[in-house]
Amino acid sequence: MLPNILTVDVEDYFQVSAFEHRIDRSTWDARECRVEKNTDRMLQLFDDCNVLGTFFVLGWVAERYPQLVQRIVAAGHELASHGYWHQLVYDLTPDEFRTDVRTSRDILQQTGGVPVTAYRAPSFSIVQRSMWALDILVEEGYTVDSSIFPIRHDRYGVPDALPQIHERQTTAGPITEVPPSFWTSRSGNVPIGGGYFRLFPLTVTKHAISRVQSQGRPAMFYIHPWEIDPDQPRVKDVGAKSRLRHYVGLKKTEKKLRNLLTTVPFATLNQTLQAIEPSGAP
């Protein structure tokens, strides 16, 4: 059986896309940062469960907490880029995107001391109208992307995209696409991770992972450090939908995550890619 892919998007609670209309980036440095403490808690949890994962670290975080990046690498985890400013790709110009991913990669490689070749867009925001971003990623030295979610969503998603790991051709060369996973149930698609992990019972996530595995491919699970922090400051006036998505199930997430990691096999993105066919197809 192929190992499933464990991924962490390292960002703080005030940097999420759902809050960007309420929290200006110019105020980030003045806010209570909890990302270092929460990521360290996650690192300890992973160590307790003897699992390794891929950490997509925001450049802004890495620049302010270089020792955190070093601890991630020292623990044996894979270091990857989540961009610098957590801006939606389709809100950027190609030049702005290039600057963002280049800056992030440079900071991560300098602080972590390891090559960074994988990228995940904030909020999976490489969609049909921003596919040009893949060309720039290849030009900037990235070989793996994990940004294209094959579902329909109000903020992201490419519903007809391939759900399996595959190679995409760009004008600059090939890039391996590793899509976030979902399970198609009778009531619709059930993504594996994030707010869906907090919303649904653990049995649903485990079943979804099992169904993906039954199709001969690994499931990708994603989570954020702020999701194991029920005491994080509450952001006001963000709307009912955003409030539900961000705060649902926070008190139970760490316990559910520990259970998941002790009962389901996981590995880093790179380890899993090495276990499948070179073409990128499981």
Secondary structure, DSSP 4 states (H G I P E B T S, - for coil): -PPEEEEEEE--GGGSGGGTTTS-GGGGGGS---HHHHHHHHHHHHHHHT---EEEE-HHHHHH-HHHHHHHHHTTPEEEE--SS---GGGS-HHHHHHHHHHHHHHHHHHH-S---EE--GGG---GGGTHHHHHHHHTT--EE-----S--SS---TTS-SS-EEEEETTEEEEE-PPPEEEETTEEEESBHHHHHHS-HHHHHHHHHHHHHTTS--EEEE-GGGG-TTSPPPPS--HHHHHHHHTTHHHHHHHHHHHHHHS-EE-HHHHHHTS-TTS--
